[in-house]
Amino acid sequence: MKIIVGFFTTKPGKRADYLEAAREHLEKSRLDPDCLYIELVPMPDDPDRILLAEAFTSEEAHRRHEDTDHMRALWAVGPTLLSHVVIDNVISEQVQHIDERFG
């Protein structure tokens, strides 16, 4: 499993623009059966900060994800809309994924 967590800081006032630019990427990524989840969450205490959280079944699955047209399109807008990116990658066979449903 590969888990990616991080923060994106947009250029001042560009958070909504970045989230809109990422919309198609998120929609297409969620169709990938190897993508367990992918989220970009606006941080309520900072108008230019976004939390990234994503998980894939494997490192190989994430590499395939990175080699898509929609990923390349999103990377292309990064220099225009982002000022800082911090990402942590966790790659492990020991990650326990729990998916419980209630009700």
C-alpha positions in Angstrom: 0.0 0.0 0.0 1.1 3.6 -0.6 -0.3 6.5 1.4 0.4 10.1 0.5 -0.4 12.9 2.9 0.6 16.5 2.6 -0.2 20.1 2.4 -0.4 22.4 -0.7 -0.2 26.1 -0.2 -1.6 28.1 -3.1 -0.5 31.5 -4.2 -2.6 34.1 -2.3 -6.2 33.9 -3.3 -5.7 30.9 -5.7 -7.1 28.0 -3.6 -10.5 27.9 -5.4 -8.7 28.0 -8.7 -6.5 25.1 -7.8 -9.4 23.1 -6.5 -11.3 23.7 -9.7 -8.2 22.7 -11.7 -8.0 19.5 -9.7 -11.7 18.5 -10.0 -11.3 16.4 -13.2 -8.2 14.8 -11.8 -9.9 13.8 -8.6 -13.0 12.4 -10.5 -10.8 10.3 -12.8 -8.5 9.1 -10.0 -11.5 7.9 -8.0 -12.5 5.6 -10.9 -9.2 3.7 -10.6 -9.8 0.5 -8.7 -6.4 0.7 -7.2 -7.1 4.2 -5.7 -8.5 3.6 -2.3 -9.2 7.3 -1.8 -8.0 10.7 -2.9 -9.0 14.0 -1.3 -8.1 17.6 -1.4 -9.5 19.3 1.6 -9.5 23.1 2.1 -8.1 24.0 5.5 -10.6 26.2 7.4 -7.9 28.2 9.3 -5.8 29.2 6.2 -7.4 30.4 3.0 -4.5 29.3 0.9 -3.9 25.8 2.4 -5.2 22.4 1.2 -4.7 19.0 2.8 -3.9 16.1 0.4 -4.8 12.6 1.4 -4.6 9.6 -0.9 -4.0 5.9 -0.8 -3.2 3.3 -3.5 -3.1 -0.4 -3.3 0.6 -0.4 -4.1 3.6 1.7 -5.2 3.1 0.4 -8.7 -0.5 1.5 -8.7 0.5 5.0 -7.7 3.2 5.1 -10.4 0.5 4.2 -13.0 -1.6 7.0 -11.5 1.2 9.5 -12.0 1.6 8.5 -15.6 -1.9 9.6 -16.6 -2.9 12.6 -18.8 -5.1 14.0 -16.0 -2.1 13.9 -13.5 0.1 15.6 -16.1 -2.5 18.3 -16.6 -2.7 19.0 -12.9 1.1 19.2 -12.6 1.1 21.7 -15.4 -1.0 24.2 -13.4 1.1 23.8 -10.3 3.7 26.5 -11.0 0.9 29.0 -11.7 -1.3 28.3 -8.7 0.9 26.8 -6.0 3.6 28.3 -3.9 4.6 25.4 -1.6 4.0 21.6 -1.5 5.0 19.3 1.4 4.2 15.6 0.9 4.9 12.5 3.0 4.9 9.1 1.2 4.4 5.9 3.2 5.1 2.7 1.3 4.6 -0.5 3.2 3.2 -4.0 3.2 2.4 -3.6 6.9 -0.3 -0.9 6.6 -3.7 -2.1 7.9 -6.6 -0.7 5.9 -9.9 -0.9 7.9 -13.2 -0.3 6.2 -16.1 -0.8 8.6 -19.7 0.1 7.9 -22.3 0.8 10.5 -26.0 0.8 10.3 
